[in-house]
Amino acid sequence: MSAAAQTILPDPIALLQDVKLLRHEVRNLQADVAYYQEIIRLLKHQRFAPQSEVFASGQGTLFNEAEVLTLVPNEEDDPTTNEDEKKGGKKKRGRPVRAPLPDNLPVEERIIDLPESEKICPHGVLRKLIGAEILEQLGIKPMQFFRLIIKRLKYATCDCAQCLAASDSPSADQPASLIVTASADPQPIPKSFASPGLLAHIVVNKYVDALPLYRQEGIFKRYGIDLPRATQAGWMICCGKLIMPLINLAKEKLLLAPIIYADETRNQILKGTGKSAITKSYTWVFMRDDHEGPKIVIYEVGPSRGHEVPLKFLEDYAGFLHTDGYQVYETLADKMPDLKLIGDWVHARRKFHDVIKALPKDFKGKVKAKAALDLINELFRIEREMGEVTLDERRQIRQKLSKPVVDKLKAWADETVPYVPPKGLTGKAISYMLARWHKLTIFLDQPILRLDTNCVENAIRPFVIGRKNWLFSDTLAGAESSAALYSLLVMAREHKLNPIAYMTAVFTELPRATTVDDVEKLLPWNWQAPAVA
C-alpha cells in the first residue's frame, strides 16, 4: 500500500473508539429525552389532570352539590339496589339524614291562629281548641352590634368620725381621698373600643374562616360600622402579643414530647425582614401528637427555608423528628446529635405514583413502579386495620405483618435499581427511598411512630388556605402575630373547642391573669367551656 493510501484510511482502532463514544453519547441523549418526556407528561398531569386529593375532599361537586344531592335517591327507595349490595357489597349513597336541632338553642314561638270568623262553625257554635301542628325550623338573625357601656361607679367618702379623722391626718395606709371609684377590668387592648367578643369575632373570621380584613371591613360597612382594615390589623398585632404567654407555655410542653412533627410553607412578608418585598419567607409548623400529652401546634416565622429556624426552635431537643424528605432536616440532624430523623412513607410513595402519572396514555406495558406502590399500600393497609391497640401490640403486629413487606420491598429495590436509568423517574424514586431506608424503617421497632406526617400537614392547611385569600403579610410584626394566633386557633380546633367562645374567654381572662396557673387554665387542653343556660 502506498504512503498516500495510508494517510487517507483512518485508524481502525481509533474509529472503533469513536463509534463506542458516539453510541455512549446516543444512549445518554436517549435517556435524557426519555427523562424529559416523563417530566413533561408529569407536569401536564399535575397542571391539567384531576388530582385524587381533590375528589377525595368532595370539592369536585362544590358548584352543583345541591343538584347532585337532590338527584341522589335514597337506598331504600332505589329499585336498582340489589340484595348483594345491601348485604355487604358497595352501597349507594342515600340522602343525608336531618340531624335534630340542639336543645340549648333559644326558642321563639310563632302562633298561627284561625281568623275569628272561622272559630265558629256554620251552626254558630264556638269550635274547641284541641292541639296544634308543630313545624320546627332553624332560624337565624344577622350579625348584631351593640354599644357596650362600662360604668365604674364612684362613691363619696362618708362623714363618719373615723373617715373624717383619716382625711384630716392621712397616712400611707389610709391616704386622703374624698371619692372612691370601682376598679376597672383589665382590657385586651387598653384605651381601645374593641371588646373581647369583637376581637374574637375578627380573629376567627380571618384565621379560621380565611376572611381577609378588607372583606371584613366591607361587611362591617353593610351594618353601618366604620372599622378600617388598618385598625383591625393593629388589633391583630396587639392580640398576637397578648397571647404570647400561652404560646410560650405550649412550646415548653411541645419540646417535652417524645416525637415532634415538622413542616414548612412559604409566606411572603413585604416589610421588616431587611430583604426585598418579593423575597420569600417561610412559616414553620411544629406539632406534638402522641398519647402521652395534649395536641400542640406552634407556628414559627422564618426569613428563609434554611436550618436556622428549626435549629433555634428545637435547640437541645432529644427525641424523634418526623418530617418529609427536605434536605435541611438532614443538616439539622448533623448539628443535633440527640435528634433522630424519621422518614415519611407518603412522600416515598408519591415518587412512585409520579411514575404512573408520567406514563403515555397508550402505554400498555408492565410498570416497575407498580410493584413498589402495591407494597407501600400494603403497609398502610396494615396500619388501618390495626385500629386502636397498645404500643406493645402495635410492635408485635408490625414485626409479624409489616416487616415481611418491608423486606420484600427492599429486595425488589435492590434488584431493580441496576436496570433502570438513574435519571428516570423510576430510578429517582428508588434512589430516594433507598437513601432514606433507615429512617423509613425505624417504625418497625418504635410503636409510637407513624408512617406519615399527615397530622402536621393538616395542621398547616389553615395557613395555606388563608394565604390564598390574604396573599401576603405586610409586616414582620403582623406575620409573627398571625403565627401566634394561628397556633392557638389550630390547637383549639384539635381539642374540638368553639373558637369564638374560646377566644372570647382568652381575651377576657388573660389580661386579668397574675400567675402562671392563671395562664395555664386558658391553654386549649385545660380550658372548660362554661355551661350553656
C-alpha positions as CSV (number, residue, x, y, z in Angstrom):
1,M,0.0,0.0,0.0
2,S,1.3,3.4,-0.9
3,A,2.0,6.1,1.6
4,A,-0.9,8.2,0.2
5,A,-3.4,5.4,0.8
6,Q,-2.1,5.0,4.4
7,T,-2.7,8.7,5.1
8,I,-6.3,8.6,3.7
9,L,-7.6,5.5,5.5
10,P,-8.5,6.1,9.2
11,D,-7.0,4.0,12.0
12,P,-9.5,1.1,12.7
13,I,-8.8,1.2,16.4
14,A,-9.4,4.9,16.7
15,L,-12.5,4.5,14.5
16,L,-13.9,1.8,16.8
17,Q,-13.3,4.0,19.9
18,D,-15.1,6.9,18.2
19,V,-18.1,4.6,17.4
20,K,-18.2,3.5,21.1
21,L,-18.1,7.1,22.3
22,L,-20.9,8.0,19.9
23,R,-23.0,5.1,21.0
24,H,-22.5,6.0,24.6
25,E,-23.4,9.6,23.9
26,V,-26.5,8.5,21.9
27,R,-27.6,6.3,24.9
28,N,-27.2,9.3,27.2
29,L,-29.1,11.5,24.9
30,Q,-31.9,8.9,24.6
31,A,-32.0,8.6,28.4
32,D,-32.3,12.4,28.7
33,V,-35.0,12.6,26.1
34,A,-37.0,9.8,27.9
35,Y,-36.5,11.6,31.2
36,Y,-37.7,15.0,29.9
37,Q,-40.6,13.3,28.2
38,E,-41.6,11.8,31.6
39,I,-41.2,15.2,33.2
40,I,-43.4,16.9,30.6
41,R,-46.1,14.3,30.9
42,L,-46.0,14.6,34.7
43,L,-46.2,18.4,34.6
44,K,-49.1,18.2,32.2
45,H,-50.8,15.7,34.5
46,Q,-50.3,18.0,37.5
47,R,-51.4,21.0,35.6
48,F,-54.5,19.7,33.8
49,A,-55.5,16.3,35.1
50,P,-57.8,15.9,38.1
51,Q,-56.0,15.2,41.4
52,S,-57.1,12.4,43.6
53,E,-56.9,14.7,46.7
54,V,-59.5,17.0,45.1
55,F,-62.0,14.3,44.5
56,A,-61.4,12.8,48.0
57,S,-62.3,16.1,49.6
58,G,-65.6,16.5,47.8
59,Q,-64.5,19.7,46.0
60,G,-65.5,18.3,42.6
61,T,-69.2,18.8,43.2
62,L,-68.8,22.2,45.0
63,F,-70.7,24.2,42.5
64,N,-73.5,21.8,41.7
65,E,-73.8,19.9,45.0
66,A,-77.4,21.0,45.5
67,E,-78.5,19.4,42.2
68,V,-76.3,16.3,42.7
69,L,-77.5,15.6,46.2
70,T,-81.1,16.3,45.2
71,L,-80.9,13.7,42.5
72,V,-79.3,11.0,44.6
73,P,-82.1,8.5,45.5
74,N,-82.5,7.0,48.9
75,E,-81.2,3.5,49.1
76,E,-84.4,2.1,50.4
77,D,-86.4,3.7,47.6
78,D,-84.0,2.7,44.8
79,P,-85.2,-0.3,42.9
80,T,-81.8,-0.9,41.4
81,T,-80.2,-1.7,44.7
82,N,-79.8,-5.4,44.7
83,E,-79.5,-7.8,47.7
84,D,-75.8,-8.2,47.3
85,E,-75.2,-4.5,47.7
86,K,-77.4,-4.4,50.8
87,K,-75.8,-7.4,52.5
88,G,-72.1,-6.3,52.2
89,G,-71.3,-5.0,48.8
90,K,-70.8,-1.5,47.8
91,K,-73.8,0.6,48.9
92,K,-75.2,3.5,47.0
93,R,-75.1,6.8,48.9
94,G,-78.5,7.8,50.1
95,R,-79.9,11.2,51.0
96,P,-78.4,12.7,54.2
97,V,-80.5,12.3,57.3
98,R,-81.5,15.5,59.0
99,A,-80.0,15.8,62.4
100,P,-82.1,17.1,65.3
101,L,-81.6,20.7,66.4
102,P,-79.6,21.3,69.5
103,D,-81.6,21.6,72.7
104,N,-79.6,24.6,74.0
105,L,-80.8,26.9,71.2
106,P,-83.0,29.8,72.3
107,V,-86.7,29.2,71.3
108,E,-89.0,31.6,69.7
109,E,-92.6,30.7,69.0
110,R,-94.9,31.9,66.3
111,I,-98.5,31.0,66.7
112,I,-100.8,31.0,63.7
113,D,-104.4,31.1,64.7
114,L,-107.7,30.9,62.8
115,P,-109.5,34.1,62.0
116,E,-112.2,34.9,64.5
117,S,-114.8,34.2,61.8
118,E,-113.6,30.7,61.3
119,K,-113.6,29.8,65.0
120,I,-117.4,29.5,64.8
121,C,-118.9,26.5,63.0
122,P,-121.6,27.1,60.3
123,H,-124.2,26.3,63.0
124,G,-123.0,29.1,65.3
125,V,-121.2,27.0,67.9
126,L,-117.7,28.0,69.1
127,R,-115.0,25.5,68.0
128,K,-112.9,23.8,70.7
129,L,-109.1,24.1,70.6
130,I,-107.7,20.5,70.6
131,G,-104.0,21.0,69.9
132,A,-101.6,22.2,67.3
133,E,-99.5,21.0,64.3
134,I,-95.9,21.9,65.0
135,L,-93.2,22.7,62.4
136,E,-89.7,23.2,63.8
137,Q,-87.3,25.3,61.8
138,L,-83.8,26.6,62.3
139,G,-83.9,30.4,62.4
140,I,-81.0,32.9,62.2
141,K,-80.5,36.6,62.9
142,P,-78.0,38.7,61.1
143,M,-74.9,39.9,63.0
144,Q,-75.9,42.4,65.7
145,F,-73.8,45.2,67.1
146,F,-74.4,47.0,70.3
147,R,-72.8,49.7,72.4
148,L,-71.2,48.1,75.4
149,I,-71.1,50.9,78.1
150,I,-68.9,50.1,81.1
151,K,-69.7,52.3,84.1
152,R,-67.3,52.4,87.1
153,L,-69.4,53.6,90.0
154,K,-67.9,56.3,92.2
155,Y,-68.7,56.8,95.9
156,A,-68.0,59.8,98.1
157,T,-66.3,59.4,101.5
158,C,-68.8,59.1,104.3
159,D,-69.0,61.7,107.1
160,C,-68.3,59.3,110.0
161,A,-65.9,60.3,112.6
162,Q,-63.2,57.8,111.6
163,C,-63.3,58.8,107.9
164,L,-63.2,62.5,108.8
165,A,-60.2,61.9,111.1
166,A,-58.4,59.9,108.4
167,S,-58.9,62.6,105.9
168,D,-57.6,65.2,108.3
169,S,-54.5,63.2,109.1
170,P,-53.7,60.9,106.1
171,S,-51.2,58.1,106.3
172,A,-49.5,55.7,103.9
173,D,-52.1,53.0,104.7
174,Q,-55.1,55.4,104.6
175,P,-54.4,58.2,102.1
176,A,-56.8,61.1,102.0
177,S,-59.5,60.6,99.4
178,L,-62.9,62.0,99.1
179,I,-64.0,59.8,96.2
180,V,-63.7,56.0,95.8
181,T,-64.1,54.5,92.3
182,A,-64.6,50.9,91.4
183,S,-61.5,49.3,89.8
184,A,-61.5,48.9,86.1
185,D,-61.3,45.5,84.5
186,P,-58.1,45.0,82.5
187,Q,-58.8,45.1,78.8
188,P,-57.1,43.1,76.0
189,I,-56.2,46.4,74.2
190,P,-56.1,49.3,76.7
191,K,-57.9,52.5,75.7
192,S,-59.5,50.8,72.8
193,F,-63.2,50.4,72.0
194,A,-62.6,46.8,70.9
195,S,-64.4,44.4,73.3
196,P,-63.1,40.8,73.8
197,G,-66.1,39.5,71.8
198,L,-65.4,41.8,68.8
199,L,-61.7,40.8,68.8
200,A,-62.6,37.1,68.9
201,H,-65.0,37.6,66.0
202,I,-62.4,39.3,63.8
203,V,-59.7,36.8,64.7
204,V,-61.9,33.7,64.0
205,N,-63.1,35.2,60.7
206,K,-59.5,35.7,59.5
207,Y,-57.6,32.8,60.9
208,V,-60.3,30.1,60.9
209,D,-62.6,31.1,58.1
210,A,-59.8,32.7,55.9
211,L,-61.7,36.0,55.6
212,P,-59.2,38.9,55.0
213,L,-59.5,42.1,56.9
214,Y,-60.5,44.2,53.9
215,R,-63.5,41.9,53.3
216,Q,-64.5,42.2,57.0
217,E,-64.2,45.9,56.6
218,G,-66.8,45.7,53.8
219,I,-69.1,43.5,56.0
220,F,-68.9,46.0,58.8
221,K,-69.9,48.8,56.5
222,R,-73.0,47.0,55.5
223,Y,-74.1,47.2,59.1
224,G,-73.2,50.9,59.4
225,I,-69.9,50.3,61.3
226,D,-66.8,52.2,60.1
227,L,-63.9,49.8,61.0
228,P,-60.9,50.3,58.7
229,R,-58.7,47.3,57.9
230,A,-55.7,49.3,59.3
231,T,-57.4,49.5,62.7
232,Q,-58.2,45.8,62.6
233,A,-54.6,45.0,61.6
234,G,-53.3,46.9,64.6
235,W,-55.7,45.0,66.8
236,M,-54.4,41.7,65.4
237,I,-50.8,42.6,66.3
238,C,-51.9,43.5,69.8
239,C,-53.8,40.2,70.1
240,G,-50.8,38.3,69.0
241,K,-48.6,39.9,71.6
242,L,-51.3,39.3,74.3
243,I,-51.4,35.6,73.8
244,M,-47.6,35.0,73.8
245,P,-47.6,33.7,77.4
246,L,-50.0,30.9,76.2
247,I,-47.7,30.2,73.2
248,N,-44.6,30.1,75.4
249,L,-46.2,27.6,77.8
250,A,-47.4,25.5,74.9
251,K,-43.9,25.5,73.3
252,E,-42.4,24.3,76.6
253,K,-44.8,21.3,76.7
254,L,-44.2,20.6,73.0
255,L,-40.4,20.2,73.5
256,L,-41.1,17.5,76.1
257,A,-42.8,15.3,73.5
258,P,-41.1,12.0,72.5
259,I,-41.8,12.8,68.9
260,I,-42.3,16.1,67.1
261,Y,-43.7,16.6,63.6
262,A,-42.4,19.4,61.4
263,D,-43.3,21.0,58.1
264,E,-42.9,24.4,56.4
265,T,-44.6,26.6,53.8
266,R,-43.8,29.8,52.1
267,N,-45.0,33.2,53.4
268,Q,-44.2,36.5,51.6
269,I,-43.5,39.3,54.0
270,L,-43.3,42.8,52.5
271,K,-41.7,44.9,55.2
272,G,-39.4,44.4,58.2
273,T,-37.3,41.5,57.1
274,G,-34.4,43.5,55.6
275,K,-35.0,41.8,52.3
276,S,-36.8,42.7,49.1
277,A,-40.6,42.5,49.2
278,I,-40.6,39.8,46.5
279,T,-38.3,37.6,48.5
280,K,-40.0,34.5,50.0
281,S,-40.1,34.0,53.7
282,Y,-41.3,30.8,55.4
283,T,-43.6,29.8,58.2
284,W,-42.6,26.6,60.0
285,V,-45.0,24.4,61.9
286,F,-44.0,22.1,64.8
287,M,-46.6,19.7,66.2
288,R,-47.0,17.3,69.1
289,D,-49.5,14.5,68.6
290,D,-48.9,11.5,70.8
291,H,-50.7,9.6,73.5
292,E,-48.5,10.9,76.3
293,G,-49.6,14.6,76.2
294,P,-52.0,17.1,74.6
295,K,-52.0,18.0,70.9
296,I,-49.9,21.1,70.5
297,V,-49.2,23.1,67.3
298,I,-46.8,26.0,67.1
299,Y,-46.3,28.2,64.1
300,E,-42.9,30.0,63.7
301,V,-42.0,32.7,61.2
302,G,-38.5,32.5,59.5
303,P,-36.7,34.6,57.0
304,S,-35.7,31.7,54.8
305,R,-36.1,27.9,54.3
306,G,-32.7,27.2,55.9
307,H,-32.0,25.3,59.1
308,E,-31.8,28.4,61.3
309,V,-35.4,28.4,62.3
310,P,-35.8,24.7,63.3
311,L,-32.4,24.8,64.9
312,K,-33.3,27.7,67.1
313,F,-36.8,26.3,67.9
314,L,-35.7,22.8,68.8
315,E,-32.4,23.8,70.5
316,D,-31.3,20.9,72.7
317,Y,-34.3,18.7,71.9
318,A,-33.7,15.0,72.2
319,G,-36.2,12.7,70.5
320,F,-37.7,11.8,67.2
321,L,-38.3,14.4,64.5
322,H,-40.7,13.3,61.8
323,T,-40.6,15.2,58.6
324,D,-40.7,14.9,54.8
325,G,-37.5,14.4,52.9
326,Y,-36.4,18.0,52.8
327,Q,-32.6,18.1,52.9
328,V,-32.4,20.9,55.6
329,Y,-33.5,18.4,58.2
330,E,-30.5,16.3,57.4
331,T,-28.3,19.3,58.2
332,L,-30.3,19.7,61.4
333,A,-29.5,16.2,62.5
334,D,-25.8,16.7,61.9
335,K,-25.9,19.7,64.3
336,M,-28.1,17.9,67.0
337,P,-26.7,14.5,67.9
338,D,-29.6,13.6,70.1
339,L,-32.1,14.2,67.3
340,K,-33.4,11.1,65.4
341,L,-35.0,11.8,62.0
342,I,-37.9,9.7,60.8
343,G,-38.8,9.3,57.1
344,D,-42.2,9.7,55.6
345,W,-43.7,6.8,53.6
346,V,-46.3,9.1,51.9
347,H,-43.5,11.1,50.2
348,A,-41.7,7.9,49.2
349,R,-44.9,6.6,47.8
350,R,-45.6,9.8,45.9
351,K,-42.4,9.4,43.9
352,F,-43.6,6.1,42.5
353,H,-47.1,7.5,42.0
354,D,-45.5,10.2,39.8
355,V,-44.1,7.4,37.6
356,I,-47.6,6.2,36.9
357,K,-48.8,9.8,36.2
358,A,-46.0,10.3,33.7
359,L,-46.8,7.3,31.5
360,P,-48.1,7.8,28.0
361,K,-51.8,7.4,27.5
362,D,-51.4,4.5,25.1
363,F,-48.8,2.7,27.3
364,K,-49.8,-1.0,27.8
365,G,-46.6,-2.4,29.2
366,K,-45.6,-3.5,32.7
367,V,-44.7,-0.7,35.1
368,K,-41.9,-1.5,37.5
369,A,-43.1,1.2,40.0
370,K,-46.4,-0.6,40.4
371,A,-44.8,-3.3,42.5
372,A,-43.4,-0.7,44.9
373,L,-46.7,1.1,45.1
374,D,-48.6,-2.1,45.9
375,L,-46.1,-3.0,48.7
376,I,-46.2,0.5,50.3
377,N,-50.0,0.5,50.1
378,E,-49.9,-2.8,51.9
379,L,-48.0,-1.1,54.8
380,F,-50.7,1.5,55.1
381,R,-53.5,-1.2,54.9
382,I,-51.9,-3.0,57.9
383,E,-51.9,0.3,59.9
384,R,-55.5,1.0,59.1
385,E,-56.7,-2.4,60.0
386,M,-54.6,-2.4,63.2
387,G,-57.0,0.1,64.8
388,E,-56.6,1.2,68.5
389,V,-54.1,-1.2,70.2
390,T,-51.5,-0.8,72.9
391,L,-47.9,0.1,72.0
392,D,-46.7,-3.4,72.7
393,E,-49.4,-4.9,70.5
394,R,-48.5,-2.5,67.7
395,R,-44.9,-3.5,67.8
396,Q,-45.8,-7.2,67.6
397,I,-48.2,-6.7,64.7
398,R,-45.6,-4.6,62.8
399,Q,-42.9,-7.3,63.3
400,K,-45.3,-10.0,62.2
401,L,-47.0,-8.3,59.2
402,S,-45.2,-5.2,58.2
403,K,-41.6,-6.4,58.4
404,P,-42.0,-9.1,55.7
405,V,-43.5,-6.4,53.4
406,V,-40.6,-4.0,54.1
407,D,-38.1,-6.8,53.4
408,K,-39.8,-7.7,50.2
409,L,-39.8,-4.0,49.1
410,K,-36.0,-3.7,49.9
411,A,-35.2,-6.8,47.9
412,W,-37.3,-5.5,44.9
413,A,-35.5,-2.2,45.0
414,D,-32.0,-3.7,45.2
415,E,-32.8,-6.0,42.2
416,T,-34.5,-3.2,40.1
417,V,-32.2,-0.3,40.6
418,P,-29.4,-1.6,38.3
419,Y,-31.8,-2.0,35.4
420,V,-33.5,1.4,35.4
421,P,-32.0,4.7,34.2
422,P,-30.8,6.7,37.2
423,K,-32.1,9.9,35.6
424,G,-35.6,8.5,35.0
425,L,-38.5,8.9,37.5
426,T,-38.4,5.3,38.5
427,G,-34.6,5.4,39.2
428,K,-35.0,8.6,41.2
429,A,-37.9,7.2,43.2
430,I,-35.9,4.1,44.1
431,S,-32.8,6.2,45.0
432,Y,-35.0,8.5,47.1
433,M,-36.3,5.5,49.0
434,L,-33.0,3.7,49.5
435,A,-31.2,6.9,50.6
436,R,-33.8,7.2,53.5
437,W,-34.2,3.5,54.1
438,H,-33.1,3.6,57.7
439,K,-35.3,6.5,58.6
440,L,-38.3,4.8,56.8
441,T,-38.0,1.5,58.7
442,I,-37.4,2.8,62.3
443,F,-41.2,2.5,62.8
444,L,-40.9,-1.3,62.9
445,D,-39.2,-1.1,66.3
446,Q,-40.8,2.1,67.6
447,P,-44.5,1.7,68.0
448,I,-45.0,5.4,68.9
449,L,-44.0,6.4,65.3
450,R,-46.4,6.7,62.4
451,L,-45.8,6.0,58.7
452,D,-46.6,9.6,57.6
453,T,-46.7,13.2,58.6
454,N,-50.3,13.8,57.6
455,C,-51.1,15.3,61.1
456,V,-48.8,18.2,60.7
457,E,-49.8,18.7,57.0
458,N,-53.4,19.0,58.3
459,A,-52.2,21.5,60.9
460,I,-50.6,23.7,58.3
461,R,-53.5,23.6,56.0
462,P,-55.5,26.5,57.6
463,F,-52.5,28.8,56.9
464,V,-52.2,27.6,53.3
465,I,-55.9,28.2,52.7
466,G,-55.8,31.6,54.3
467,R,-52.8,32.6,52.2
468,K,-54.9,32.1,49.1
469,N,-57.1,34.9,50.4
470,W,-54.8,37.4,52.1
471,L,-51.8,36.6,49.8
472,F,-49.0,38.0,51.9
473,S,-48.1,39.6,55.3
474,D,-47.5,43.3,55.2
475,T,-45.0,43.5,58.1
476,L,-42.9,41.1,60.1
477,A,-44.7,42.0,63.3
478,G,-48.0,41.2,61.6
479,A,-46.6,37.8,60.4
480,E,-45.4,36.9,63.9
481,S,-48.8,37.9,65.5
482,S,-50.6,35.8,62.8
483,A,-48.3,32.9,63.6
484,A,-49.2,33.1,67.3
485,L,-53.0,33.4,66.6
486,Y,-52.9,30.5,64.1
487,S,-51.1,28.4,66.7
488,L,-53.8,29.0,69.3
489,L,-56.7,28.5,67.0
490,V,-55.4,25.3,65.4
491,M,-54.8,23.9,68.9
492,A,-58.4,24.9,69.8
493,R,-59.6,23.0,66.7
494,E,-57.5,20.0,67.6
495,H,-59.2,19.9,71.0
496,K,-62.7,20.5,69.5
497,L,-63.3,23.9,71.1
498,N,-65.7,26.5,69.8
499,P,-63.3,29.1,68.5
500,I,-65.5,32.1,69.2
501,A,-66.2,31.1,72.8
502,Y,-62.6,30.1,73.5
503,M,-61.0,33.3,72.0
504,T,-63.6,35.5,73.8
505,A,-62.6,33.8,77.1
506,V,-58.9,34.2,76.3
507,F,-59.2,37.9,75.5
508,T,-61.3,38.4,78.7
509,E,-59.4,36.4,81.2
510,L,-55.8,36.7,80.0
511,P,-55.4,40.4,80.8
512,R,-56.5,39.5,84.4
513,A,-54.0,36.7,84.8
514,T,-51.4,37.3,87.5
515,T,-49.8,33.9,87.9
516,V,-48.6,31.0,85.7
517,D,-51.6,28.9,87.0
518,D,-54.0,31.6,85.7
519,V,-52.4,31.4,82.3
520,E,-52.3,27.6,82.2
521,K,-56.0,27.4,82.8
522,L,-56.5,29.1,79.4
523,L,-54.5,26.6,77.4
524,P,-56.8,24.8,75.0
525,W,-56.5,21.4,76.6
526,N,-57.2,22.9,80.1
527,W,-60.0,25.3,79.3
528,Q,-63.5,24.3,80.1
529,A,-66.4,26.0,78.3
530,P,-69.0,27.4,80.7
531,A,-72.3,25.5,80.8
532,V,-74.9,26.9,78.5
533,A,-78.0,28.1,80.3
